[in-house]
């Protein structure tokens, strides 16, 4: 049930913020700013120094809000996946598919979202228990590719990441994706310490998402 609940929360979140940062403090502040703007999904990448500590801090800060879902991104191996899971990560995201990471996520009943670009990669990921496929980089494709992927495998749940913007987000959802990951243009102001701007951009993404979903 835990896994199903997390997947539902990811779908409800709709827009997942891919949080990077030069320092632990920047990543923590950026995550708070994103959530303040109304976003419910955080993917804290392991390119952030002491990423597991950031995840643990965020999970503790938002444990009273069941709508907020905090996961780990840029997870390259099973060791890192377990570190993130022990820190409280709700889900694991990789830039590419990794069999051992899939196994550890299955063991702990944590959703695994590997990055894939081809039907072959997606099929392999599904066979290993991946619940959502991260189409990465999304910028390499047009949203129309979703129907081509789902034609032979309609059971695919796809999350494009990289290249998703306020301008094209509706096209991705109308094409049939389950959720989207956004990073660069959302988090750019954090690099200069303008966290209020991050909250403003996050609010625009959520307003667009609710408009798309008619909610």
C-alpha positions, 0 to 999 in steps of 0.5 A: 500500500505504501508504494501505491500511496506514494505513486498517487501523491506523485500524480496529484503533485503533477509538477515535480521540482528537480532541486540542485544547488551548490550548497546544502543550505541553498538546496534546503532554501530552494526546496522550502521556496518551491513548496511555499509556491504551492508545489508538492513534489521535490526531487532532491538530486544527489549532486547536492552536497550531503544530499541525504541530510537535506532529504532527512531535514525536508522529510522532518519539516513536512511530515505533517503534510501528507500531500508533500512527496520528497524523493531523491534524484540523480541516483546512480547506484543501489548504495546511493538509493539505500542511503536516500531511502534510509533518509526518508526519500519517498521515491528514487529517480535515476538519469538512466535505468539501473537493475540493482537500484530497481531491486533495492527499491522493490525491496523497500517498496519505494517507487523507482523512476529511471531515465529512459529514451527508447522503447527497449529501455522502457520495456526493460525498466517495466520488467524490473518493476519501475512504476514511472518512466522518466523521459530524459532528456525531455528536450530531445523529444516533442510531446507527440512522442508520448503517443508513439511510446504508449501505442505498443505499451499503453501501461506506460506512466511517463514523466518528462524531465528536461525541457518542460516549461510553462509554455509547453507543459499543457502539450505534455499533459495533453499528450498523456504524461502522468506528471512532469519534472522541472528544474532549470528555469524554476530554480535558476533564481536560487543560485543568486539567492532570490528564493522569493522569485523561486516561489513566484515561478513555482506558483505559476507552474501550479496555476498552469497545472490546475488550469490544465487539469480543470481543478 
